[in-house]
Amino acid sequence: MPGTFRFSFGPWNIHEGADPFGPMVRPTVPFAEKLTLYKKLGFDGVQFHDDDAVPELNDKSSAQIEKEAQEMRRMLEGEGLVAEFVAPRLWEDSRTIDGGFTANSERDRQYAIDRTRQCIDIARAVGTNFMVVWLAREGTYIREAKDAKLAVERLVTAINQMLAHDSDIRIAIEPKPNEPMDLAYIPTIGHAIGLSYLTDDPSRVGSLVESAHAILAGLDPSDEMAYALAHNKLWSVHLNDQNGLKFDEDKAFGAVDLRRAFMQVWVLDRSGYGRNGEFVGLDVKAMRTQKAEQATQHLSNSREIFLALLDVVRGLDAERIDSLIAERNYELLEMEIIRALMGRS
């Protein structure tokens, strides 16, 4: 049975347009104002970093953090929204220069664990038991600087401490092959799922596939999704697009390769993704050239493209497709797909 799709994005997707080569080009949109845009754009879920929910949390007491997280939940409820997940933002602190969970410094590793425990508490306070772990700096610039086997063991230890902190928390690992680190220890979904089976409770450790991250690894996003689905470990997605093997562009979903985007929708829909409440998440950047009043168009465009491709997937003649596969007539099968994408079927 096909799934029912709900959409989410993170507040960082509405941004000022700064990049490594230039300053902000759009004014900052207050967080509360961002929340009012979700429903208007057709989105039901909010993706959080811990300090999106509780700003400057390193400077606040546990009681303050709990209070502000509960206030955030009330803001969400007031807008008819829910928190999809909360993720610890470990990569911007000076104590994570050499990584968080895999840092050579025991003190820095402890900071990463403590911050992640706080993140779990924030997640529960805003109404979700789902946490995403992007292992942003869990890698190295030169291989000799760290023991790669020990790094994996330290990641397992860190995840076990997360699982022990809250018996209901579910953790999705989001892999990426590079950027900001040159060499990442968990670069693909296969690595993420392999890591999950080393933990104390693999049933609570899954994965999130981001389209661009798969492309940066030289892989097809739909294959990464299918692999995770085969393990029942695809718990969220970040859909976007990417112009080849370069920096992480986070372009609107389907904007570069419509056929590749179609296959992601095909895999998700035919596998029943969404039946258990999973969100179709976006992680997309507005072009730096976009004016402030049009700086949410990348979000509505991505959702529109997904739903249009969903219509194409569901509009295909299933018997015809199955017949071509049985006949091994893959050339004509491909043409059927291309005709459908061109609106000529």
Secondary structure as GFF3:
##gff-version 3
##sequence-region A 1 345
A	DSSP	beta_strand	6	9	.	.	.	ID=ss1
A	DSSP	three_ten_helix	11	13	.	.	.	ID=ss2
A	DSSP	alpha_helix	31	41	.	.	.	ID=ss3
A	DSSP	beta_strand	45	49	.	.	.	ID=ss4
A	DSSP	alpha_helix	50	53	.	.	.	ID=ss5
A	DSSP	three_ten_helix	57	59	.	.	.	ID=ss6
A	DSSP	alpha_helix	62	78	.	.	.	ID=ss7
A	DSSP	beta_strand	82	87	.	.	.	ID=ss8
A	DSSP	three_ten_helix	94	96	.	.	.	ID=ss9
A	DSSP	alpha_helix	106	126	.	.	.	ID=ss10
A	DSSP	beta_strand	130	134	.	.	.	ID=ss11
A	DSSP	beta_strand	139	140	.	.	.	ID=ss12
A	DSSP	three_ten_helix	143	145	.	.	.	ID=ss13
A	DSSP	alpha_helix	148	165	.	.	.	ID=ss14
A	DSSP	beta_strand	170	174	.	.	.	ID=ss15
A	DSSP	beta_strand	183	184	.	.	.	ID=ss16
A	DSSP	alpha_helix	189	196	.	.	.	ID=ss17
A	DSSP	three_ten_helix	202	204	.	.	.	ID=ss18
A	DSSP	beta_strand	205	210	.	.	.	ID=ss19
A	DSSP	alpha_helix	211	216	.	.	.	ID=ss20
A	DSSP	alpha_helix	221	230	.	.	.	ID=ss21
A	DSSP	beta_strand	234	239	.	.	.	ID=ss22
A	DSSP	alpha_helix	258	270	.	.	.	ID=ss23
A	DSSP	beta_strand	279	282	.	.	.	ID=ss24
A	DSSP	three_ten_helix	292	294	.	.	.	ID=ss25
A	DSSP	alpha_helix	297	315	.	.	.	ID=ss26
A	DSSP	alpha_helix	318	326	.	.	.	ID=ss27
A	DSSP	alpha_helix	330	341	.	.	.	ID=ss28
###
